[in-house]
Amino acid sequence: SLPPLEEDGSLRFYWIDAYEDNMNAPGNVFLFGKVRTGDDANSFSSCCVSLKGIERNVFILPRQKLVRNGVETDEPVSFVQVYQEVQQVCRQHKITKFGVKRVERNYAFEDREVPQS
């Protein structure tokens, strides 16, 4: 039987692990966990939830200076150059669908080499 749903129609799922098979099912993530199976607070069953077509967000901190033939120049990097480099990396990794837009984020970690804002 199906596990009981919450009043709002959601399923309370206790997530334990996740797996993605990049070779056979890229973009499909399998979540493994437990769901309550009855009115008894201690009655649980194992469960696998399949999420298909998961998209990812990757945030890139562009380099400050342009690199030509492996040598850093004094020339600042433009947004177009960042886009072209991202496009090249996506092609190398067979990522066919991607979008790029400029955003500014606050950095929350202690790496002093990364600008704070």
C-alpha angles and dihedrals in degrees: 000000000000119000116256116268126226119253091265092053096256125130119234103227124181104212117214106163143356132211136187123188101211093187103046104022111018113184093022115110123192117207117201122200148106135290129194109254103195147353090292109100090217099049112104138158132198115258140185120205118196118210112193129203098010112187121209134215118215120187116207128199103209119224115255098229132040117254117215121185090346094307123110113234131198090248115111118237117251126214090248090056091050089050092050092051092049089048090053093050091048091052091050090054094042093246102155101176120054141134131205129202134162115249134159120226135181114244115227104191135087100247101126093198091066114081112244096221 
